[in-house]
């Protein structure tokens, strides 16, 4: 599942509603070329994950426009885009900056 944040209040509820899943949160902007490339790689990975392979955790993605949500950007100390966080059970377990290939995303998520 890929969702774009519409209202800041949705952020915490999205994490809470998906606490049992791996949640990938991507801070990006519309004008950022690496952000668009990462978006395409995430979509490709999500399509791949739809194929049943064993018992892997479900991954959901929340895209946050860093320009529309400066308070969240500051809260998570996002200084450049794209910046990606991996949450599990409402806690940050990893952080990365820059574009990632599909393979790098797999490794980041641990699948």
Beta strands, then each sheet from edge to edge (+ up, - down):
strand 1: 2-4
strand 2: 22-28
strand 3: 59-65
strand 4: 83-88
strand 5: 91-97
sheet 1: 1+ 3+ 2+ 4- 5+
end
